[in-house]
Amino acid sequence: MSNDVEPEVNDRQIPVALSSASVYPLSVHDAFAVAQDLGYEGVEVMVTNNAVSQNPDALIQLSHRYHQKIVSIHAPTLLLTQQVWGTAWSKIEKSCQMAAEVDCDTVVVHPPFRWQSNYAENFVEGVREMAATYQVRIAVENMYPWRVRGREAVAYLPHWDPLGQDYDDVTWDFSHAATAGANSLEAIKALGSKLRHVHLTDGSGSGKDEHLVPGTGTQQCADALQHLAASGFDGVVVAEISTRKAKVAGEREEMLAETLRFARQHLSVPLVRSSDQ
């Protein structure tokens, strides 16, 4: 009997998809077109004020036209899309409904703000119940502390950090981790099977939410992706970088192509398993 470790090729390639937020200020339509052109394997739709992002029939048409699976719906956030889909619970419920209509199984949500007291008090239980009702995974995203005059302010409840919270599913965002001063590699290891979804990006730790191209900041993006590949991660890696500062023709596409190359390179690590002989 031995505990030799043998490499084993992972039959399941972890999909790399593109967030529609990565082409902002361009449209959702552009996100599908760019994803096809560059060779991504799907699109995460962030629900915004853009009418197409709220229309499941239009999204299905785009998915078929560009041969891009819709891998996730990012529920509208309070600060950026306050008027979209009503109350906080309504935003999540309509996102779940749309996920079911477009045939994807993951909805990304942010934790509540502290001042959303009733919503925050029932958030963990409410998310679990709604996920069961609509048969989707509601993956709560890591955020970061707010700092006012150099001091940390409590902005999110139950916390900006999903570690230690009673969530069934979590989305990990590398840029938010950099802003928070968190270690993504250690967090991803600690989350284990709770990790459902990854927003691939980076940050410098400047305190701003930068959404840099992975590998250009301080997070251990390469090591984290290699860990996902070796641990049998069965979710999706979604490129969510900021390209809004792109000024010349092709610059946005090159940033997105580099992000895809980075993901594919570091997700191509073989699984490792223990064999008893």
N, C-alpha and C positions, 0 to 999 in steps of 0.2 A: 504494500500500500504506500503510495507516495503522493505528495502534494505539488507535483511539478506544475509550473505555469506554462501553458501553451498559447501561442497566438492563434486566433481564429478570425477569419474574415467575417465581418458583419454583413449579413445578407440584406439588411435593411439600410439603405442610404438615408441619412437624416435629411429631410427636405430643407432647402433654403429658399425662403419666400421674400417678397419685397413689400414693405409697408407703403401704403399710399401716402403716408406722411413724408416719406423720403423724397418725393418729387415736388413738394410744396414750394412755390405757389401754383404749380401746374395742377391739372385736374385728376380725378380718379381714372378717367379714361386714359390719360397719359401714363398713369402708373401701370395699367395692364399692358399698354403698348411697349413701354420700356422693359417690363418684366419679360415679355416674350422676346424682344430684340436681344437682351443680354443673356438669356438662358436661365432665368429664375424658374422655380418650380411651383409658384403660386403667389397669391397676393393677400396681404392683410388689409382690410378696408377700415380706415378710421372714419367713423361717422362724424361729419362736420356740418356746417351750414350748406355745403354743396348738395344740391338736390339729388344727384346721382348716388351719392354715398348713403342716402336714406331710402333708396328705391330698390328692393330686392329683384324686381323684374329686370331693371336696367343693369344691375350687377350680374345677373345670370347671363344676359346677352353679351356683356363684355367678357365674362369668363369663357363662354363658348367661342366668341370671335377670336380671342387671343390665346385660346388653349391654356388658360391659367386657372388652376383650381383656387377657389376662395378658401384660404386655410383658417381664417379667423376674422372676427368682427371686433373692432376696438370701440367700446361704448363711448358715447360723447362725454367729455369731461365738463365739470362745472364751470371752471374759469374761462375756457375757450369757447364753449358751445352752450352757454347758459340757457338759451332759448330753444334748444333742439330737444324735442321729445319730452317736454314737461319736467316733472319732478325727478329726483334722483332715482327712485325705484322704477319709475316709468322708463327712464333712460336704459336701465339694465334690462327690464322686461322686453322692451321693444328690440333691443339688441339681440336678446335670446330668440325672440320670434323670427327676426331676420336671419339669424344664423341657421335656424331650422329650415327656413325657406330656401336658402342658398346652399344647403347641404354641407355646412361646416360644423365642427363640434366644439369650437373654442371661442369664448367671449372674454376679452381682456377688459378689466375694470381697474380703476384707481380706488384706493381706500377713501373713506369719507373724510371730510374736513371736520375739525373739532367743533365748529359752530353748527354743523348739521346734527344736532344732538339726538333727535329721535331716530334718524336714519343710522347714525353711528352706533347707537345702543343695540340695534337689532341687525347690524350688518352681517356678521358672521353667520348667524342662523338664517337670515333672509336669503343670502347668497346660496347657501346650501339647499334650501327649499326650492329656490327658483331654478337652480341647476337640475334638480331632480325632476321638476315639473316639465322642463323643456328638453331634458335629456342632452344637455350640453355641459362642457367643462367651463366654469367661470373662474378664470385664473387672475388672481389679485396681484397687481404689479407693485414691486418695490418702488418707493418714492425717496424722499430725502428731507432732512430737517430744514426748516426755514430759519434764517438768522436775521435778527433785527438789532442793529447797532452792535454787532459783534456777538450777540447772545442768541442762543438757540431758543426758538419759540415752538411750542407744541401746536402743530398745524393739523396733524392727521390723527384719527382714532380708528382702531385701537393703537396703531403705531405706523410710522412710515416704513418700518422694516417688517417684512412678513415672517422672518424667522421667529419662532416661538409662538406664532399666532395659530389659531385653530382653523386654518384654511385647508381645504382639500386639494386645491390647485393654485399654483403660483406662476406668475410671469416675472422673469428676471431681466432687468434693463441695466446694461453696463454703464451708460452715461449717468443714470440716476445713482448708481453705486459710487461712481467717481465723485459726484457732487456731495454725497453723504460721507465720503471717506471710508467706504466699505471695501472689503476684499471679496471680489466676485467669485474667485476660485473657491475660497473657503466657504462662502455662502452657498454656492451651487452644490458643493459636497454635502453641506449640512442639510440642505433641503431634501436631498435624496429623491424619492419617488413623488414628492409633492411638486417638484418642478415640472410644469407642463409645457412651458412656452418660454422662448428666449428672444429678447430684442437685442440684436447684435449691433453694437456701436462702441463708443469709447469716450473717455473724458480725461481732462488733464488734472482734475482735482482743484480747479480754480474756484470752486463754489458756484459756478454757472452750469446750467444743464446744456452741455455743448453738442452732444450727439455727433462726435467725430467719427471719421473712418476708423474701423478697428485696426489696432496696431500702431496708431499715431498718438495714443494717450498713455495713461499710466496703469490701466487695468490689465490683468493677465488674461487677455482675450484668447490668445493662442492656446495657453495651457488649459483654460476652461473648456474650449471647444474639444480639445483632445480628450479631456476627461469625459465629456458627454459622449463622444464616440466610443470610448472604451467601457463606459458604464451601461450601455444599452438604452440610452435616452430614446423615448418613443414619441417625443413631441416634434415641434417645428422650430427652426431657427429663422427669425425674421429680421432682415436688414432694416434698421430704423435710424438712418443717419440724416443729418441736416445738409441739404444741398442748396439752400436758399441764397447762399453767397456766390453761387456759380455765376460767372460773368461772361465767359466766352463760349462759343459753340462747342458742344461736346464735353465740357468740363463736368457737368452733372452726370452724364453717362459714364465718364471715366471713373468718377468717385464711386458710383454704384457697381461698376464692373470690378473695381479693385476690392470692394467689400465682398462681392461674390467669390472672387478668386481666393481671398483670405479665408472665407468660410469653408470653401471646398478643400483647400489645402489642409486645414487643421481638423476637419471632420473626417479625413480619409485615414485615420489611425485605426488599425485592426483592434477588434475586441480581444480581451485577454480573459481566459477562463482557467479555473483549476480543474485538473483531471486526476481522478483517483485510479491508480492502476495497481 
